[in-house]
Amino acid sequence: MQKVLLIIFFIFSININSQEDNITCVWTGNDYLNNTNWGNASNWTACNGGYPSGSSAVVNVKSGNSDNKTITLDRDITLKQFKHGGSYGGAWTLAQPSGGSNTLTLEGTGVSQVWQHNREDVQWTIGANITIDAATTSTKELKLGTSSHSNNSITFSNASTLTLSSDTSLRFVFDKDGHTVTFNGTVTGGSGRDIIFKDFHTVTFGSSVVMTGYLGDLDFFATQNSGSGTGTSTSGGVTVNGDVRAREVHLGSSDMTINTSASLTCTRDSSAASTLRTDGTGKFIVKASRTASASLIAKFATGSPNIRFDRETDGDSEWTLIGVPVVGEIVSDITGLRAGSGSHSGKVAIGYFDNALNNGEYVYYNSGASTELELGKGYLISPDGSGVQTISFTGTGYFSSTLVQEPVTVESGTYGNWNLVGNPYLSYLMLTDNVDDSVNSFLEVNKGNIDNSAEAVYAWDGAEWDIYNKTSNTVNHIAPGEGFFIYARNGGTGMNMNFKEDMQKNGKGLNFNASMVNGGDDKNISSLNLRIEDLENGDSDKIRLYFNNLCSRGLDPGYDARKFFVKNSVRVFTKLLVEDKGIKLGIQALPFSDLKNVIVPIGINTSSSKIKFSVYERDLSHLYNVFLEDRLLNKIMKLDNPIEISLDEDENGLGRFYLHFTDGMIPELTTDDELRIFKSSENSIRIMGLPNQIYKAKIYDLSGRLLNYKEFKHYSYLNDIDVKSIKILKIESDKKTVIKKFNIE
C-alpha cells in the first residue's frame, strides 16, 4: 500500500511543476516535433520546469531553432512583458490551436512597454487573441524596434481579436521607417481607450478588419504621448483597405489613404470635440475607381481637415459626370484635363450643363480659370491621355449638418427641365426609400422638386445612359464624386436638390460606371432589360421592364421613369398602358401578375435599315416567356436569342413592335389590334382581347359542327382541342366578328 501512495504522490508532483511560473522564461521550442504549445514545459528554459504566466511573468524569445518559429497559445496566459531578441529573427507566429479562442493578456506591471522587438528582421503574425490590460489607468506600448533595426512588423491576423481593457490605451512605437503594423482581425475597446501610432509609423488596416466594437480614437503622431493634443509625424503613412471605425481620427504629417471599396467612419455622436483632424500637412486621401469608391463619414467634424479625392476616369476623349466632394478646389488647380481645340480653343475639359442656354448646352471653363467648384453642382470632365486616368480634387472636407442645397430650375426649350447635380459628400448616399431608410434617401427627400414621371437619377456609365430608381437591383446608392441628371417638376420656383448628412452610408459598392448584374431575391420582383442596336451605325439604346406587386399599369412615381434627353441613331421607349399622357418611358413598371399576360408597345425611332433586339439582363422565372411581335410582318418570335430585323423605311414611334409576356407557349396567329391568340399548351389556346370587352368564342370543325363554346371578358382559355385536324375559330363581340382557321399541332 505504501508503494502505491508514493507513485501517486510522484505523479501529482510532476503536474504541479508543469503549471504556471510567474517568472522570466526563455522560449526554445525544443519539443516542436511533439508540439509547439505554450503549456509544454519542454519548450521553455529558465522556467522552473513550467511555463510563464502571471502578472510578473516575462517571455524572452532569444533562442530556439531555425526549423520552428511558431508558439501555439493552447491556454489563456497573463504576462507582464513579451520580448523578442537573440539569434532567431524572421517570420514568427503566435498561433491558436484548431477551434481555440485563447487570450494572451499583457498587463505591463511596472513597465510601459508590454511588447518589445529588441532585434531587427523580426515579423510577428498574431493569430490568437491579445488583451492589453493595465492594473491602473495608463497607456501601454508595443515597440516595433529601434532606429538601429530594420524590417520589423506585427500583423494581427483575421483570426485574432485585439482588446483594450476599460482603463488602458495602446501606443505603437516605431523609431524608424520600415517598421509596420497591420490589422486584419477584430479590434475592440471602450470610449476613451485610444490607439496611438508614434513616429515613423507605417500602418495598414486590411480588408478583413472588424472595428464595430472599437469606441476609442486613432491618433497618428510623432512625439505624441497621450490620446489628445497635437503632434507631427515625420514619415510613414496609413492605408485603409477595409471598414475602419473610431470615435475620432487625428493625423499629423502622414497621409491616410482610403482605398477603393474601403471606408472610414468617425463614430462620435456629439460635437464635444472634432471627430476628424489634420494638425500638420497630413491629409485624408479618398480613392474612387470607375466602378467603386472609398467613403468617409465624420459627423461633428470641426475645422478644415485636409482632403484629396482621387477619381479614376476614362481617357481617350471620354467624358465622366462628377460631383466635387471638397471645398476650395478651383479650376486652374486641376491637372490632367484635356485642352480644348477648334471652337473650344482656350478652354479646358471641365464644364457644367446650362439648361437655359440654347435649349440646354454644356459650358466649358477657360484654361486657368479661378472659378471655385461648388458642392452639389454636377460637372463633366475629360482627362488627357488614353486608358484609365486619375483626376485629383484637393481641398477641405464638408462635414457640416447643414443641408447642401443645389438650385434647380425649369427653363424654356427642349431640355429646360434637366439639371446636372453631384454628390457633395465623401460617402455614398442612399438613393431610394426602399433600401436602408424610408425617410432620408435622395429621391424621397427631393421628390417634391422632381417630376413624378422622372423620380430617378440619370447617369452616364462610360458607354450609355442609365436610369436608377426603385427598380434598380444592384445600384441603390450614389457614390462619392458621382454626377447625375434630374428632371425638375414644372411650376416650381426656388427649387433645390437637398443633400442631407443623414443620407450618408459607407461601403455601398457599385458606382454608376459599374455593370449592372441580375439581382432581386424577392420572388415577386422581376425585370427584363431590352437593348436595340443600330447595325449600321453601332449605336444602341435600352429600356427596362420591371414587375412588382407594388406597381400598376399607370404611372408609379419612383418606379416608372421617362427617357433621358440624349438621342442616338436608334431610340427605344415604351408608354403607360393606362392613362398614357404621351410620356416616353425608359423604365416601365407593371404589376407582377402581368408576367402571365401583358402586351407592351415598343416605340422605335431610327433611320437605320437594320436593327437588332436582344435581352441583355433578365431575372424572369423560366415559367414566363417573352415574345417580340412585328405587326408589319405579321410575325411573333420568341425573344430568347437576338432578333435582327430589316427596315424598309424610317421607324418613327409606336405601332409596329410589341413585347408579349406570358406563362403560355408560343403565340400562333395574329388577328388585329384588338385580339391576340396564343397556343397555351399542346391542346389549348388562349384568347386575349380588350380589358372590358365581352366576347363569345366558338370552335367548329370543317363540317360546321360546334366543338367548343365560351363566353368571357378580356381573356380566356379554350381547352381539350383535338390536334389532328384544322379547326375554325369564330370570335364575336358587339364591335366585330373575327374568323380564323387554325391547327395547334
C-alpha positions in Angstrom: 0.0 0.0 0.0 2.9 2.4 0.8 4.4 1.9 -2.7 1.1 2.8 -4.4 0.8 6.0 -2.4 4.4 7.0 -3.3 3.7 6.5 -7.0 0.5 8.7 -6.9 2.3 11.4 -5.0 5.2 11.4 -7.5 2.8 11.9 -10.5 0.9 14.6 -8.6 4.2 16.4 -8.0 5.1 16.4 -11.7 1.7 18.0 -12.6 2.3 20.8 -10.1 5.7 21.6 -11.6 4.2 21.8 -15.1 1.9 24.7 -14.2 2.4 28.5 -14.3 5.7 30.1 -13.4 5.4 33.8 -12.6 9.0 34.5 -13.6 11.1 35.3 -16.7 11.2 32.3 -19.1 13.0 31.8 -22.4 11.3 30.2 -25.4 13.3 27.5 -27.1 10.7 25.4 -28.9 12.9 22.3 -28.3 9.9 20.0 -28.3 8.4 21.3 -31.5 8.4 17.9 -33.1 5.9 16.9 -30.5 4.0 20.2 -30.3 4.6 24.0 -30.1 2.2 24.5 -27.2 2.8 27.3 -24.7 1.9 24.9 -21.9 4.5 22.4 -22.9 7.3 22.9 -20.3 9.8 21.3 -22.7 9.6 24.3 -25.0 10.9 26.6 -22.2 14.1 27.1 -20.3 14.8 29.1 -17.1 11.2 28.4 -16.1 11.4 26.1 -13.1 10.0 23.3 -15.2 6.7 25.0 -16.0 5.6 27.7 -18.5 5.4 31.5 -18.0 2.1 33.1 -16.8 1.3 35.7 -14.2 1.5 39.4 -13.6 5.3 39.2 -13.1 6.0 36.7 -15.9 8.2 37.8 -18.8 8.8 36.0 -22.0 12.2 36.2 -23.8 12.3 34.8 -27.4 16.0 34.8 -27.9 17.0 31.2 -28.7 15.3 28.3 -30.3 16.0 26.8 -33.7 15.6 27.7 -37.4 13.1 24.9 -38.1 10.2 26.2 -36.0 9.1 29.7 -35.4 5.6 29.1 -34.0 4.2 29.3 -30.5 0.7 27.9 -30.1 -1.3 29.6 -27.4 -3.1 26.5 -26.0 -4.4 28.2 -22.9 -5.2 31.7 -21.5 -1.9 33.4 -20.4 -1.1 36.5 -18.5 2.2 38.3 -18.9 4.0 41.4 -17.6 6.0 41.6 -20.9 6.9 39.9 -24.1 10.3 40.4 -25.6 12.0 39.2 -28.8 15.7 39.4 -29.2 18.5 36.9 -29.6 19.6 34.9 -32.6 16.5 34.0 -34.4 14.6 36.6 -36.4 12.4 36.1 -39.5 8.7 35.3 -39.6 7.2 34.2 -36.3 3.6 33.2 -35.4 1.6 33.2 -32.2 -1.0 30.6 -33.2 -4.3 29.4 -31.9 -5.0 25.6 -31.7 -7.7 24.5 -34.0 -11.1 25.6 -32.7 -9.4 27.5 -29.8 -10.2 31.0 -28.5 -7.4 31.6 -26.0 -6.1 35.0 -25.0 -2.7 36.4 -24.1 -3.2 39.3 -21.6 -0.4 41.8 -21.4 -0.6 43.8 -18.1 2.8 45.6 -18.1 3.1 45.8 -14.3 5.9 48.2 -13.6 6.8 48.7 -17.3 5.5 50.9 -20.1 6.3 48.5 -23.0 4.4 45.3 -22.9 5.8 44.0 -26.2 9.4 44.7 -27.5 11.3 43.8 -30.6 14.9 44.0 -29.5 16.5 42.9 -32.7 15.9 43.6 -36.4 14.3 41.5 -39.1 11.5 40.0 -36.9 8.0 39.8 -38.2 5.3 38.5 -35.8 1.9 37.3 -37.0 -0.7 37.2 -34.2 -3.2 34.5 -34.7 -4.5 34.4 -31.2 -6.4 37.0 -29.0 -4.4 39.8 -27.4 -5.8 41.9 -24.5 -3.9 44.9 -23.2 -5.0 45.3 -19.5 -3.0 47.6 -17.2 -3.6 47.4 -13.5 -4.3 51.2 -13.4 -5.4 53.7 -16.0 -2.5 54.1 -18.3 -1.1 53.8 -21.8 1.0 50.7 -22.7 3.3 50.4 -25.6 4.2 47.9 -28.3 7.7 48.7 -29.6 8.4 47.6 -33.1 12.1 48.3 -33.0 14.7 51.0 -32.6 16.5 53.3 -35.0 19.2 50.7 -35.5 16.8 48.0 -36.5 15.0 47.4 -39.9 12.2 45.3 -41.3 10.2 44.6 -38.2 6.5 44.1 -38.1 3.4 43.0 -36.2 0.4 41.6 -38.1 -2.9 40.9 -36.3 -4.4 38.2 -38.5 -8.1 37.8 -39.3 -8.2 35.1 -36.5 -7.2 37.5 -33.8 -9.0 39.9 -31.6 -7.1 42.9 -30.1 -8.9 44.2 -27.0 -8.1 47.3 -24.9 -9.4 47.0 -21.4 -11.6 49.7 -19.9 -8.6 51.5 -18.4 -5.9 51.0 -21.0 -4.8 52.8 -24.2 -2.2 51.4 -26.5 0.7 53.2 -28.2 2.8 51.7 -31.1 6.4 52.9 -31.1 8.3 52.6 -34.4 11.5 54.8 -34.2 12.4 54.2 -37.8 11.0 53.9 -41.3 10.2 50.4 -42.4 8.6 49.0 -39.3 5.0 48.2 -39.9 1.7 47.3 -38.1 -1.2 45.6 -39.9 -4.7 44.9 -38.6 -6.6 42.1 -40.3 -8.7 40.9 -37.4 -11.1 42.4 -34.8 -10.2 45.4 -32.7 -12.3 46.3 -29.6 -12.1 48.9 -26.9 -14.2 51.3 -24.9 -14.7 55.0 -25.3 -11.5 56.9 -24.4 -9.3 53.9 -24.8 -7.2 55.1 -27.8 -4.7 53.5 -30.2 -1.8 55.9 -30.8 0.8 55.5 -33.5 4.0 57.3 -32.7 6.8 58.5 -35.0 7.7 57.0 -38.4 4.5 54.9 -38.5 3.5 52.7 -41.4 0.1 51.2 -40.6 -2.3 49.1 -42.7 -5.9 48.2 -41.9 -6.7 45.2 -44.0 -9.9 44.3 -45.9 -11.0 41.9 -43.2 -10.5 44.2 -40.2 -13.6 44.5 -37.9 -13.8 47.6 -35.7 -17.5 47.8 -34.9 -16.7 47.3 -31.2 -13.9 49.9 -31.1 -15.1 53.1 -29.4 -11.7 54.9 -28.9 -9.7 57.3 -31.1 -7.0 56.6 -33.7 -4.1 59.1 -33.3 -1.2 59.2 -35.8 1.5 61.5 -34.4 5.3 61.7 -33.9 6.1 62.7 -30.3 2.5 62.3 -29.0 2.3 60.9 -25.5 -1.4 60.8 -24.9 -4.7 60.4 -26.8 -5.3 64.1 -27.3 -3.3 67.1 -28.4 -1.2 67.7 -31.5 1.9 66.2 -33.0 3.7 65.9 -36.3 4.6 62.6 -37.9 7.9 62.8 -39.7 7.4 59.9 -42.0 5.3 56.8 -42.8 1.7 56.6 -43.8 -1.6 54.9 -43.2 -3.5 52.7 -45.6 -7.1 51.6 -45.2 -8.4 48.6 -47.2 -11.4 47.7 -45.0 -14.1 49.2 -42.8 -12.3 51.3 -40.1 -14.3 52.8 -37.3 -13.1 55.1 -34.5 -14.6 57.8 -32.3 -12.1 60.3 -33.7 -9.2 60.2 -36.1 -6.2 62.7 -35.9 -3.4 63.0 -38.4 -0.1 64.8 -38.1 2.0 64.9 -41.2 1.3 61.5 -42.5 -1.4 60.8 -45.1 -4.2 58.3 -44.6 -5.2 56.6 -47.9 -8.6 55.1 -48.0 -8.6 52.7 -51.0 -11.4 51.8 -53.3 -14.2 49.9 -51.5 -12.7 50.7 -48.1 -14.3 53.1 -45.6 -13.6 55.3 -42.5 -16.3 56.2 -40.1 -15.9 58.5 -37.1 -18.5 57.4 -34.6 -18.6 60.3 -32.1 -22.3 61.3 -31.8 -21.8 64.8 -30.3 -20.0 68.0 -31.1 -17.9 67.9 -27.9 -14.7 67.6 -30.0 -13.6 67.4 -33.6 -14.0 63.8 -35.0 -11.6 64.3 -37.9 -8.5 66.5 -37.7 -5.3 67.1 -39.6 -2.9 69.0 -37.4 0.1 69.1 -39.8 0.5 68.6 -43.6 -1.2 65.2 -43.5 -4.4 64.6 -45.5 -7.1 62.0 -46.0 -6.9 60.6 -49.5 -10.2 59.1 -50.7 -9.9 56.9 -53.8 -12.6 56.1 -56.3 -12.2 53.8 -59.3 -14.5 53.7 -62.3 -16.7 51.1 -60.6 -16.5 51.6 -56.8 -15.4 54.1 -54.3 -13.9 54.5 -50.9 -16.0 56.5 -48.4 -15.6 58.7 -45.3 -18.2 59.7 -42.8 -17.3 62.1 -40.0 -20.2 63.8 -38.4 -19.5 66.7 -36.0 -16.0 67.2 -37.6 -14.9 70.8 -37.0 -12.1 72.8 -38.5 -10.9 72.1 -42.0 -9.4 68.6 -42.4 -7.3 68.3 -45.5 -8.8 66.1 -48.2 -7.7 64.8 -51.6 -10.3 63.0 -53.7 -8.8 60.8 -56.4 -11.3 59.9 -59.2 -10.4 57.3 -61.9 -11.9 58.4 -65.3 -11.9 57.0 -68.8 -9.3 58.6 -71.1 -9.4 58.5 -74.9 -11.6 61.6 -75.1 -14.3 60.0 -73.0 -16.4 62.2 -70.6 -17.3 61.5 -67.0 -20.0 63.2 -64.9 -18.8 64.1 -61.4 -19.6 65.8 -58.2 -16.8 67.5 -56.3 -16.7 66.5 -52.6 -14.2 69.0 -51.4 -14.3 72.7 -50.5 -11.9 75.2 -52.0 -10.9 73.5 -55.3 -10.6 75.8 -58.3 -10.5 75.0 -62.0 -6.9 76.1 -62.5 -5.6 73.7 -59.8 -6.9 70.6 -61.5 -4.3 68.9 -63.6 -4.5 66.2 -66.2 -7.5 67.5 -68.2 -7.7 67.7 -71.9 -7.1 71.1 -73.5 -9.9 72.4 -75.8 -9.4 72.7 -79.6 -11.2 74.2 -82.5 -14.2 76.2 -81.4 -13.2 75.3 -77.8 -9.7 76.6 -78.1 -8.6 78.2 -74.8 -11.0 76.0 -72.9 -10.2 73.1 -70.6 -12.3 69.8 -70.5 -14.3 70.6 -67.4 -17.8 72.2 -67.6 -21.4 72.2 -66.4 -24.8 71.9 -68.0 -26.8 75.2 -68.6 -30.4 74.3 -69.3 -31.2 77.9 -70.2 -28.6 78.2 -72.9 -29.7 77.2 -76.5 -32.3 74.8 -75.2 -29.7 73.2 -72.9 -26.0 73.1 -73.5 -22.7 72.2 -71.8 -20.5 75.1 -70.9 -16.7 74.7 -70.5 -14.3 76.8 -68.4 -11.4 78.8 -69.7 -8.0 77.3 -69.1 -6.5 78.8 -65.9 -9.9 79.9 -64.6 -10.0 80.8 -60.9 -13.6 79.6 -60.5 -14.2 77.6 -57.3 -16.2 74.4 -57.9 -19.4 74.1 -55.9 -20.7 71.4 -53.6 -23.8 69.8 -55.0 -23.3 71.0 -58.6 -22.6 68.5 -61.3 -19.8 68.7 -63.7 -18.4 66.8 -66.7 -14.7 66.2 -67.2 -12.4 64.5 -69.7 -8.8 63.6 -68.9 -5.9 63.9 -71.2 -4.2 60.6 -72.3 -5.5 57.1 -73.0 -6.8 54.3 -70.8 -7.8 54.9 -67.2 -6.7 58.3 -65.8 -6.9 59.7 -62.3 -8.1 63.3 -61.7 -7.5 64.7 -58.2 -9.5 67.3 -56.3 -7.9 68.9 -53.3 -9.4 71.0 -50.5 -11.1 70.5 -47.2 -14.0 68.2 -46.5 -17.6 69.2 -45.9 -18.8 67.7 -42.6 -21.5 70.1 -41.5 -25.0 69.0 -40.6 -26.3 72.0 -42.6 -28.0 71.0 -45.9 -26.1 71.3 -49.1 -28.7 72.9 -51.5 -28.1 73.0 -55.2 -30.6 75.2 -57.0 -32.5 73.6 -59.9 -34.6 75.4 -62.5 -37.1 74.8 -65.3 -36.2 76.8 -68.4 -37.8 77.0 -71.8 -36.7 74.8 -74.5 -36.4 71.1 -75.2 -34.1 70.3 -72.2 -35.2 73.0 -69.8 -36.2 70.6 -67.0 -32.9 68.8 -66.9 -30.3 69.8 -64.2 -26.9 68.3 -63.6 -26.1 67.9 -59.9 -23.4 66.0 -57.9 -22.9 64.2 -54.6 -21.1 66.7 -52.3 -20.1 64.2 -49.7 -17.1 61.8 -49.4 -19.6 58.9 -48.7 -22.3 57.1 -50.5 -25.8 58.5 -50.4 -29.0 56.5 -50.1 -30.8 56.7 -53.4 -34.3 55.3 -52.8 -36.6 54.8 -49.9 -36.9 51.0 -50.4 -33.2 50.5 -49.3 -31.8 51.3 -45.8 -34.1 54.2 -44.8 -37.6 55.2 -45.9 -37.1 58.8 -44.9 -33.6 60.0 -45.7 -33.0 58.8 -49.3 -32.1 61.3 -52.0 -35.2 60.6 -54.1 -37.5 60.6 -51.1 -36.2 63.9 -49.7 -36.3 65.6 -53.2 -39.4 64.1 -54.8 -41.3 67.3 -54.3 -39.0 69.1 -56.8 -38.6 66.2 -59.3 -41.3 65.5 -61.9 -43.3 62.4 -60.8 -42.7 60.8 -64.2 -38.9 61.0 -63.6 -38.3 60.1 -59.9 -34.9 58.7 -60.8 -31.3 59.8 -61.4 -29.9 59.7 -64.9 -26.2 58.8 -65.2 -23.6 58.1 -67.8 -21.7 54.8 -67.3 -19.0 55.5 -69.9 -20.9 53.8 -72.7 -24.5 54.7 -72.4 -27.1 56.4 -70.2 -28.6 54.5 -67.3 -31.6 55.3 -65.2 -31.6 54.4 -61.4 -34.7 54.3 -59.2 -36.6 51.8 -57.1 -36.3 49.3 -59.9 -32.5 49.1 -59.7 -31.2 45.8 -58.4 -27.6 46.4 -57.7 -27.0 50.2 -57.6 -29.1 51.7 -54.8 -26.6 54.4 -53.6 -24.9 57.4 -55.1 -21.1 57.1 -54.8 -18.8 59.9 -53.7 -17.9 62.0 -56.7 -20.8 61.0 -58.8 -22.6 63.5 -61.1 -26.1 62.8 -62.5 -29.1 64.5 -64.1 -32.5 65.0 -62.6 -35.7 66.2 -64.3 -37.2 69.1 -62.3 -41.0 69.4 -62.0 -42.9 72.1 -63.9 -44.4 75.0 -62.0 -41.8 75.1 -59.2 -39.9 78.2 -58.1 -36.9 78.5 -55.8 -36.3 74.7 -56.0 -33.2 72.9 -54.7 -31.8 69.5 -54.7 -31.2 68.9 -51.0 -28.3 66.8 -49.8 -28.5 65.8 -46.1 -25.9 64.4 -43.8 -28.4 61.7 -42.8 -28.3 60.3 -46.4 -24.8 59.1 -45.9 -23.7 55.5 -45.9 -20.3 53.8 -46.1 -19.2 50.9 -48.2 -22.1 50.6 -50.6 -20.4 49.0 -53.5 -21.0 49.9 -57.1 -20.7 53.2 -58.9 -22.8 54.3 -61.8 -19.9 53.1 -64.1 -20.2 49.5 -62.8 -22.0 47.0 -64.9 -25.4 46.1 -63.7 -26.0 42.4 -62.8 -29.0 40.3 -62.4 -30.5 40.6 -58.9 -33.6 40.5 -56.9 -34.1 37.8 -54.4 -37.7 38.7 -53.9 -39.8 36.1 -55.8 -42.4 38.8 -56.6 -39.9 41.1 -58.3 -38.7 40.5 -61.8 -37.1 42.6 -64.5 -36.0 42.5 -68.1 -33.7 44.9 -69.9 -34.1 45.1 -73.7 -31.5 46.6 -76.0 -32.0 47.8 -79.5 -28.9 48.1 -81.7 -28.5 50.1 -84.9 -26.4 47.6 -87.0 -25.5 50.4 -89.5 -24.0 52.9 -87.0 -23.2 50.8 -84.0 -25.4 52.9 -81.6 -27.7 51.3 -79.2 -30.5 52.2 -76.7 -32.3 50.3 -73.9 -35.3 50.1 -71.8 -36.2 48.2 -68.6 -39.4 46.4 -67.9 -39.9 45.9 -64.1 -42.6 43.7 -62.4 -43.6 44.2 -58.8 -46.7 43.7 -56.6 -46.4 47.4 -55.7 -46.8 48.7 -59.3 -49.7 49.3 -61.6 -50.3 49.8 -65.3 -50.5 53.5 -64.8 -47.8 55.9 -63.6 -45.9 54.7 -60.5 -43.6 57.5 -59.3 -40.3 56.2 -58.2 -40.7 53.2 -60.5 -41.7 54.4 -63.9 -39.2 56.9 -65.4 -39.2 58.9 -68.6 -36.4 58.6 -71.2 -33.2 60.8 -70.9 -33.0 63.5 -73.5 -29.8 62.4 -75.3 -30.7 60.7 -78.5 -28.7 58.1 -80.5 -29.3 57.0 -84.1 -31.7 54.5 -82.6 -34.1 55.2 -79.7 -36.4 52.8 -77.9 -39.2 53.6 -75.4 -42.5 52.3 -74.0 -45.6 54.0 -72.9 -48.1 53.7 -70.0 -50.8 51.1 -70.6 -53.3 53.1 -68.6 -53.7 56.9 -68.6 -50.9 57.5 -71.1 -50.1 61.2 -71.5 -47.5 60.8 -74.2 -44.5 60.3 -71.9 -41.8 58.2 -73.5 -40.6 55.8 -70.8 -37.1 54.4 -70.2 -38.3 52.3 -67.3 -41.8 50.8 -67.3 -43.1 49.3 -64.0 -46.0 46.8 -64.1 -47.9 44.5 -61.7 -46.1 41.2 -61.1 -49.2 39.3 -62.2 -48.8 40.9 -65.7 -46.0 38.5 -66.4 -48.7 36.0 -67.2 -50.4 38.1 -69.8 -49.5 41.6 -70.9 -48.6 43.2 -74.2 -46.3 46.2 -74.0 -46.0 48.6 -77.0 -42.4 49.3 -78.1 -41.6 52.6 -79.7 -38.6 52.9 -82.0 -37.1 56.0 -83.7 -34.4 55.2 -86.2 -33.4 55.8 -89.8 -31.3 52.6 -89.9 -32.0 49.8 -92.4 -31.3 47.1 -89.9 -31.7 46.8 -86.1 -31.3 44.0 -83.6 -33.4 43.3 -80.5 -31.7 41.5 -77.6 -32.3 40.8 -73.9 -29.1 41.7 -72.0 -30.3 41.3 -68.5 -33.2 39.2 -67.3 -34.3 37.7 -63.9 -37.6 36.4 -65.0 -38.6 32.9 -63.9 -38.2 30.2 -66.5 -42.0 29.8 -66.2 -42.5 33.0 -68.2 -41.8 33.5 -71.9 -41.2 36.8 -73.8 -42.1 37.2 -77.4 -41.5 40.1 -79.9 -44.3 40.8 -82.2 -43.8 42.5 -85.6 -47.2 43.5 -86.8 -46.0 44.8 -90.1 -44.6 41.3 -91.0 -47.3 39.6 -89.0 -44.8 37.6 -87.0 -44.3 36.7 -83.4 -40.9 35.5 -82.4 -39.6 34.1 -79.1 -37.0 36.5 -77.7 -34.6 34.0 -76.2 -31.9 34.9 -78.8 -31.1 38.2 -80.5 -33.5 39.0 -83.4 -32.4 41.0 -86.4 -35.0 42.9 -88.5 -34.5 44.8 -91.8 -36.3 48.1 -92.1 -37.5 49.4 -95.5 -38.3 52.9 -94.2 -37.7 55.0 -91.1 -39.3 53.9 -87.8 -40.9 56.9 -86.0 -42.7 55.7 -82.9 -45.3 53.2 -81.8 -47.5 50.8 -83.7 -45.2 48.1 -85.2 -43.4 46.3 -82.4 -44.9 44.8 -79.2 -43.5 42.7 -76.3 -45.6 39.8 -75.1 -45.1 38.4 -71.6 -46.9 35.1 -71.0 -46.8 31.9 -69.0 -48.1 30.1 -72.0 -46.4 28.7 -75.1 -45.5 30.3 -78.4 -48.3 32.6 -79.8 -49.7 31.1 -83.1 -51.5 33.7 -85.0 -52.2 37.4 -85.0 -55.6 38.9 -85.8 -55.8 42.7 -85.4 -55.1 45.4 -82.9 -57.8 44.1 -80.5 -57.3 40.3 -80.3 -54.3 38.1 -79.6 -54.5 34.3 -79.9 -51.9 32.1 -78.2 -51.1 28.4 -78.1 -51.0 27.8 -74.3 -50.5 24.0 -74.2 -50.5 21.1 -76.6 -54.3 21.1 -76.8 -55.4 24.5 -75.7 -55.4 28.1 -76.8 -55.7 31.4 -75.0 -57.6 34.4 -76.4 -56.8 37.9 -75.2 -59.0 41.0 -76.1 -59.7 44.4 -74.6 -59.9 44.5 -70.8 -63.6 45.4 -70.5 -65.0 43.7 -73.7 -67.3 40.7 -73.6 -66.6 38.0 -76.3 -68.1 34.8 -77.5 -65.6 32.2 -78.8 -66.7 29.2 -80.8 -64.7 26.4 -82.4 -66.0 24.4 -85.4 -64.7 21.6 -87.4 -64.6 21.9 -91.2 -68.1 20.3 -91.5 -69.5 23.1 -89.3 -70.0 21.1 -86.2 -69.7 23.1 -83.0 -66.9 21.7 -80.8 -66.3 24.3 -78.1 -68.0 27.5 -76.9 -67.1 30.0 -74.2 -68.3 33.5 -73.3 -65.7 35.6 -71.4 -64.4 39.1 -70.7 -60.9 40.2 -71.6 -59.3 36.8 -71.9 -60.0 33.1 -71.6 -58.7 29.6 -72.4 -60.3 27.0 -74.7 -59.1 23.6 -73.7 -59.3 19.9 -74.9 -58.9 20.7 -78.6 -58.3 17.9 -81.0 -54.9 18.5 -82.5 -55.3 16.1 -85.5 -57.2 18.5 -87.9 -57.8 22.1 -88.9 -60.4 24.0 -86.9 -62.3 27.2 -87.4 -62.3 29.8 -84.6 -65.1 32.4 -84.5 -64.9 35.2 -82.0 -67.8 37.7 -81.7 -68.2 40.9 -79.8 -70.6 43.9 -80.1 -67.9 45.6 -82.3 -66.9 42.9 -84.7 -66.6 39.2 -85.7 -63.3 37.5 -86.4 -63.0 34.1 -88.1 -59.7 32.2 -88.3 -58.6 28.8 -89.4 -56.0 27.1 -87.2 -54.3 24.0 -86.2 -52.3 23.8 -82.9 -50.5 20.5 -83.7 
